[in-house]
Structures are given as structure tokens and as C-alpha cells.
Amino acid sequence: MPEMPEVEGLVEYLRGRVTGLRVDKATVSAINALKTYDPPLTALVGAHVTGVDRHGKFVDVSTDAGVHLVFHLAKAGWLRWYDALPATIIKPGKTPIALRVGFDDGSGFDLTEAGTKKSLAVYAVRSPAEVPGIARLGPDPLSEGFDRATFGLLLEGRRTQIKGVLRDQSIIAGVGNAYSDEILHAAKMSPYALAANLSGAEVDHLYGAMTTTLAEAIEAARGKPPAELKDAKRRGMRVHGRRGEACPVCGDEVRSVFFADNSLEYCPTCQTGGKLLADRRLSRLLK
């Protein structure tokens, strides 16, 4: 799933290529992906792009028509950029392409989604705040003003596992399953630790691990075209997606906990005092 660093890299790439261009085409081929009807998607055609921004994991393409194209890539979505947009006709239901956007210089992009579970979402809105997912977002952890004190207040009284807190977009925007694993590994903290029980020193350490991990990942994504961002993300992971491999810090085996539709990865030596966390379906710790 694309998270803040990859989406930020994508936004920077698009900002440098489409700002000032006129939208000549905006076609949805997966009608379930389009979540709005007023204004219509066709309102984008003929408008010039004035900017590209990020809100959490949402991409926001603004235009001089007062209409924003906003999209969320969900778990299996991605953007495919073309310097010369293909002229082939997209057949609904016969392709992974959900949306095609073309510009007056001949360039453009497709939004694609793999798999059968379709969650990619496209919105045409007058303001990004009209998108429910954006309206619910918590603060961005790398935004100005998001300091240690702000982070501490967000954790106070939350008797929720810290892994879930980091992933909750209404609490902190932009962090998902992968980077929450990476942050907790860097902080040497169990994903099952309760947020409300963390000491001041633990909150300090977690805040530092979060800001450093995200900033380094954004720097690694910067300047890369969309086709390279996924591989850059995978190369940067220390534990996420590394089940069975050696922890780069201590050499212990990276372990997984499986959920219904995803998993978390962690290092027992670095994060849980050597204890193995059981699959949550068992609801216990392995002895």
C-alpha cells in the first residue's frame, strides 16, 4: 500500500510535470472508483493544473476551474505515467486501469488497481475538505507544529495498541501498515504496547523514530519516477515484508503476525524482549 513517503514522492513528481498543463482527457473506466458526481469529472477538461498536493495518503490535483481531482490509491492501486499517453481505447472491465488523465502536451497517467478487491477512490470536488477521508485526517507527523508535545497529547489516555494508533488516519495522517512496522522497529517497541502506558522517555524515543523514519523514506523517494517508487520502498524496509530474514540490527529472525487481510513484522530481540507474538487469531503470546 502506498503510504506518506511514496505518495509525497508521487506528488513531487506530478507537481513538476503537470503544473500549468491543460487537462484534455479525464476518463473513468472503473465506475465504482468514482465516488462523486457533482461537479462531474468532465469539469476538469479544459482546465489548467495549478498545483499538486498531499493530504495524508490522498493526492490532490487542483485546477483553475475551481475543481480538484483527488485520488487515494488504497492497497493495490498505483499511478502509471506516460510521456506520450497511449491512444488505445480502454474497455471497462477488461483492464486494471481505473482512470486515465491526459494533458495538452500529449503526456498523462493511468490509475491502475491490481486484484479483485477494488478500493481505489477518485473524487472531483470543489474543495479537498469535501472528501470524507480528508475531512477525518489527523495531523501530518512531518508538518510544521507537529512536535513532541503534540504527539504526546495524541497518545494520552488511549488504551489502544500503539501499532493501531500509528495506523489510524484520524489520529496521525499518512502512516500505514508498512511504516508503522518500521517506526516501531526503530523505536525498539512492541506493536502491542498500549499507547496510554508509554513512559515519557518511550514517547520521546517513538517520536524521534517516527519523524526520522518518515523523513528518510521521503528523501529516498524524492526525484524518483512513479515506476521506481515501489522498489525504493521495498529496498528501504528493515522488517516490513522481511519475514524469515535476519534483522539488520541484531541478526534475529524477523517474525510475522497475520491478520485477516495483512500482517505485521517485527524483531523479537529488538522489540519484545525475545518473546514471540502469536498470530492474533490465537489471541495469546507464544511461550
C-alpha positions as CSV (number, residue, x, y, z in Angstrom):
1,M,0.0,0.0,0.0
2,P,1.4,3.4,-0.9
3,E,2.0,5.5,2.3
4,M,3.1,9.0,3.0
5,P,6.7,8.8,1.6
6,E,5.7,7.2,-1.7
7,V,2.7,9.5,-2.1
8,E,4.9,12.5,-1.3
9,G,7.4,11.3,-4.0
10,L,4.5,10.9,-6.4
11,V,3.1,14.4,-5.6
12,E,6.5,16.0,-6.2
13,Y,6.9,14.1,-9.5
14,L,3.5,15.2,-10.7
15,R,3.9,18.8,-9.5
16,G,7.0,19.2,-11.6
17,R,5.4,17.7,-14.7
18,V,1.7,18.7,-14.9
19,T,1.6,22.2,-13.2
20,G,0.5,24.6,-15.9
21,L,-0.7,21.9,-18.3
22,R,-4.3,21.8,-19.6
23,V,-6.4,18.7,-18.9
24,D,-7.6,17.3,-22.3
25,K,-8.9,14.0,-21.0
26,A,-10.4,12.6,-17.8
27,T,-12.0,9.2,-18.3
28,V,-13.1,6.7,-15.7
29,S,-13.1,3.1,-16.8
30,A,-14.0,1.6,-13.4
31,I,-17.2,3.4,-12.5
32,N,-17.0,2.1,-8.9
33,A,-13.8,4.1,-8.4
34,L,-15.6,7.4,-8.9
35,K,-17.1,8.5,-5.6
36,T,-18.6,11.9,-6.6
37,Y,-20.9,13.2,-9.3
38,D,-21.1,17.0,-8.7
39,P,-19.1,18.5,-10.2
40,P,-18.8,15.9,-13.0
41,L,-15.4,14.6,-13.8
42,T,-15.7,16.3,-17.2
43,A,-15.5,19.7,-15.4
44,L,-11.7,19.0,-15.3
45,V,-11.4,19.0,-19.1
46,G,-10.1,22.3,-20.4
47,A,-8.9,23.4,-17.0
48,H,-5.2,24.1,-16.3
49,V,-3.4,22.4,-13.4
50,T,-2.4,24.9,-10.7
51,G,-0.8,22.6,-8.2
52,V,-0.5,19.1,-6.8
53,D,-0.6,18.5,-3.0
54,R,-0.8,15.7,-0.5
55,H,-3.3,15.2,2.3
56,G,-2.3,12.1,4.3
57,K,-2.3,9.4,1.6
58,F,-4.5,11.4,-0.8
59,V,-3.2,13.1,-3.9
60,D,-4.9,16.4,-4.8
61,V,-4.6,17.9,-8.3
62,S,-6.0,21.4,-8.3
63,T,-7.1,23.4,-11.4
64,D,-8.0,26.9,-12.4
65,A,-11.6,25.7,-12.9
66,G,-12.0,25.5,-9.1
67,V,-12.3,21.7,-9.4
68,H,-9.8,19.3,-7.7
69,L,-9.1,15.8,-8.8
70,V,-8.4,13.9,-5.7
71,F,-7.5,10.2,-5.5
72,H,-6.5,7.6,-3.0
73,L,-4.6,4.6,-4.3
74,A,-5.8,2.2,-1.5
75,K,-4.0,-1.1,-1.0
76,A,-3.3,-2.2,-4.6
77,G,-3.5,1.0,-6.6
78,W,-0.7,2.9,-8.4
79,L,-0.1,5.6,-11.0
80,R,1.4,4.8,-14.3
81,W,3.0,7.9,-16.0
82,Y,3.4,8.3,-19.8
83,D,5.3,11.0,-21.6
84,A,3.1,10.1,-24.5
85,L,-0.3,8.8,-23.4
86,P,-1.4,5.7,-25.3
87,A,-4.2,6.2,-27.8
88,T,-5.7,2.8,-27.2
89,I,-9.4,2.7,-26.1
90,I,-9.9,1.5,-22.6
91,K,-12.5,-1.2,-22.3
92,P,-14.3,-1.2,-18.9
93,G,-13.9,-4.5,-17.0
94,K,-11.1,-5.6,-19.3
95,T,-8.2,-3.7,-17.8
96,P,-6.8,-2.8,-14.4
97,I,-7.0,0.9,-15.4
98,A,-9.5,2.8,-13.3
99,L,-8.8,6.3,-14.6
100,R,-7.0,7.9,-17.5
101,V,-6.0,11.6,-17.5
102,G,-4.3,13.3,-20.5
103,F,-2.7,16.7,-20.9
104,D,-2.3,19.1,-23.8
105,D,1.4,18.2,-24.3
106,G,0.5,14.6,-25.0
107,S,1.5,13.3,-21.6
108,G,-0.7,11.7,-19.0
109,F,-1.3,9.0,-16.5
110,D,-3.4,6.0,-15.7
111,L,-4.5,5.0,-12.2
112,T,-4.4,1.2,-12.0
113,E,-5.6,-1.3,-9.4
114,A,-4.5,-4.9,-9.1
115,G,-6.5,-7.8,-7.6
116,T,-10.3,-8.3,-7.2
117,K,-10.8,-6.1,-4.1
118,K,-11.4,-2.7,-5.6
119,S,-10.8,0.1,-3.2
120,L,-9.1,2.8,-5.3
121,A,-11.1,6.0,-5.0
122,V,-11.4,9.1,-7.3
123,Y,-13.1,12.3,-6.4
124,A,-13.9,15.5,-8.4
125,V,-14.6,18.2,-5.7
126,R,-14.6,21.9,-5.3
127,S,-12.6,21.6,-2.1
128,P,-10.4,18.7,-0.7
129,A,-12.4,19.0,2.5
130,E,-15.4,17.6,0.7
131,V,-13.6,14.2,0.6
132,P,-14.7,12.3,3.7
133,G,-11.3,10.7,4.2
134,I,-9.5,14.0,4.1
135,A,-12.0,15.7,6.4
136,R,-11.3,13.0,9.0
137,L,-7.5,13.2,8.8
138,G,-5.4,13.8,11.9
139,P,-2.3,16.0,11.8
140,D,0.6,15.2,9.4
141,P,3.6,14.0,11.5
142,L,6.0,16.0,9.4
143,S,4.0,19.2,9.3
144,E,5.1,22.4,10.9
145,G,3.9,22.4,14.5
146,F,3.7,18.6,15.0
147,D,6.2,18.5,17.8
148,R,6.9,16.0,20.7
149,A,4.2,17.7,22.9
150,T,1.6,17.4,20.2
151,F,2.4,13.7,19.7
152,G,2.3,13.1,23.4
153,L,-1.2,14.6,23.7
154,L,-2.4,12.4,20.9
155,L,-1.3,9.3,22.9
156,E,-2.7,10.3,26.3
157,G,-5.4,8.1,27.6
158,R,-5.5,5.8,24.5
159,R,-5.7,2.3,25.8
160,T,-5.1,1.0,22.3
161,Q,-2.1,-0.9,20.9
162,I,0.5,1.6,19.5
163,K,0.6,-0.2,16.2
164,G,-3.1,0.7,15.7
165,V,-2.6,4.3,16.9
166,L,0.1,4.9,14.3
167,R,-2.1,3.5,11.5
168,D,-5.3,5.3,12.5
169,Q,-5.6,8.1,9.9
170,S,-7.9,10.1,12.2
171,I,-5.1,10.3,14.8
172,I,-2.0,10.7,12.6
173,A,-2.2,11.1,8.8
174,G,-0.2,9.2,6.3
175,V,1.3,6.3,8.2
176,G,0.1,2.8,7.3
177,N,1.0,-0.8,7.9
178,A,4.5,-0.8,6.5
179,Y,5.9,2.4,8.1
180,S,4.3,1.7,11.4
181,D,6.3,-1.6,11.5
182,E,9.5,0.3,10.5
183,I,8.9,3.1,13.1
184,L,8.3,0.6,15.9
185,H,11.4,-1.4,15.0
186,A,13.4,1.8,15.0
187,A,11.9,2.7,18.4
188,K,12.6,-0.9,19.7
189,M,8.9,-1.1,20.8
190,S,6.4,-3.9,20.7
191,P,3.5,-3.3,18.4
192,Y,1.2,-4.5,21.2
193,A,2.4,-1.8,23.7
194,L,-0.6,0.3,24.9
195,A,-0.3,3.9,24.0
196,A,-1.5,5.2,27.3
197,N,1.1,3.1,29.2
198,L,4.1,4.6,27.5
199,S,6.5,6.5,29.7
200,G,7.7,10.0,28.8
201,A,11.1,8.6,27.7
202,E,9.3,6.0,25.5
203,V,7.2,8.7,23.9
204,D,10.4,10.7,23.2
205,H,12.0,7.8,21.6
206,L,9.0,6.9,19.5
207,Y,8.5,10.5,18.3
208,G,12.2,10.6,17.2
209,A,11.9,7.2,15.4
210,M,8.7,8.3,13.6
211,T,10.0,11.6,12.3
212,T,13.4,10.2,11.3
213,T,12.0,7.1,9.6
214,L,9.4,9.1,7.6
215,A,11.9,11.9,6.7
216,E,14.5,9.4,5.5
217,A,11.9,7.5,3.4
218,I,10.7,10.7,1.8
219,E,14.2,11.6,0.9
220,A,14.8,8.2,-0.6
221,A,11.6,8.7,-2.7
222,R,12.4,12.2,-3.8
223,G,13.1,12.6,-7.5
224,K,12.2,9.1,-8.5
225,P,9.6,8.4,-11.2
226,P,6.5,6.5,-10.2
227,A,7.8,3.3,-11.8
228,E,10.7,3.2,-9.3
229,L,8.9,4.3,-6.1
230,K,7.6,0.9,-5.1
231,D,11.0,-0.8,-5.4
232,A,12.6,2.1,-3.5
233,K,10.2,1.5,-0.7
234,R,10.8,-2.2,-0.5
235,R,14.6,-1.7,-0.5
236,G,14.3,0.7,2.4
237,M,12.3,-1.7,4.7
238,R,14.2,-3.3,7.6
239,V,11.4,-5.5,8.9
240,H,8.2,-5.0,7.0
241,G,7.9,-7.6,4.3
242,R,11.1,-9.3,5.6
243,R,9.6,-12.3,7.4
244,G,12.3,-15.0,7.8
245,E,15.2,-12.7,7.1
246,A,17.8,-11.5,9.6
247,C,17.1,-8.3,11.5
248,P,19.7,-5.8,10.3
249,V,20.3,-4.6,13.8
250,C,20.7,-7.7,15.9
251,G,20.5,-10.6,13.4
252,D,17.5,-12.3,15.0
253,E,14.8,-13.7,12.6
254,V,12.1,-11.2,11.6
255,R,8.7,-12.6,12.5
256,S,5.2,-12.0,11.3
257,V,1.7,-11.8,12.9
258,F,-1.1,-12.4,10.4
259,F,-4.4,-10.6,10.3
260,A,-7.4,-11.1,8.0
261,D,-6.0,-9.1,5.1
262,N,-2.5,-8.1,6.1
263,S,0.3,-8.8,8.5
264,L,2.8,-7.0,10.7
265,E,6.5,-7.8,11.0
266,Y,8.8,-7.3,14.0
267,C,12.1,-8.4,15.6
268,P,11.6,-10.3,18.9
269,T,15.1,-9.4,20.2
270,C,14.8,-5.7,19.4
271,Q,11.1,-5.2,20.2
272,T,9.6,-7.8,22.5
273,G,12.3,-8.9,24.9
274,G,12.7,-12.1,22.9
275,K,9.0,-13.1,23.1
276,L,7.3,-14.3,20.0
277,L,3.9,-12.6,19.4
278,A,1.3,-15.1,18.4
279,D,-0.9,-14.8,15.4
280,R,-3.7,-12.5,16.6
281,R,-6.2,-15.2,15.7
282,L,-4.8,-17.2,18.7
283,S,-5.1,-14.1,21.0
284,R,-2.1,-15.1,23.1
285,L,1.6,-15.0,23.4
286,L,3.6,-18.0,22.4
287,K,5.6,-19.3,25.4
